[in-house]
């Protein structure tokens, strides 16, 4: 069994160590600072009596960093 041919390992959080081992670990992460900023902006708009910006999603979008393990 070969680890890169028969097994796929994916991590979460994009910690720096994921790029160190061989094969390097594919990972996912959420841009939480951007999501928090969008929530803060929405709260400010609601407190000001405005509608929340329709083009600002309030969900964190996942990102995939493909490395050697996938």
N, C-alpha and C positions, 0 to 999 in steps of 0.2 A: 504494500500500500504506500503510495506517495502522497505526502501531505498537500502538495499544491495541485495534484491531479484528482485525488479521491476525496479530500476533505477541504471544506472551505470554512475558515474561521473569520468572524467579523466581530470587532470590538465596538464599544460605545464610549463616547466622551472625548475622543481624539486626544488622549493623553500623550505627552511627548515620547514615552517609552514605546508606544506602538510602532514608531519608525525605527527602533533600534534592532530588535531581533531579526533574524533571517529565516523564513521570509518575513518581510515587513508586514505588519497587521493592518488590513483594511478596517476602516472604522466609520462610524456615523457620529454626528453631533448635531445639537440644536444651538442656534445662535440666540442664546437666552438674553444677552444684553439688548439686542434689537427687539425681541419680543417684549421685554420689560419696558423699553422706551415707547413702543406702540401702545401698550396698556396705559402708561402714564399720560401720553398725549390724549388718549380717548377719555380718561378720567377728567383731565383738565377741560376738554371740550364739553363734556357732560355737565361739569360744575359751572361752566360759563353759560349754560343754557343752549348750547349748540348741539347739532347732531354729530355723532362720531363720523370721522372721515370714512366714506364707504370704500375707498381704495386701500385702506390700511387693515390688513388681516390681523386678527388678534390671536392667531395660532402660530406657534413656532414651527418654522419649516425645517425639515431634516436635511442635512447635507451628508453626502457620501464621499469619503476620501478613499479612492481605490488604490490599494498598494498590492504587494505581491501575493497576499494570502487569498485573494478572490479571483 
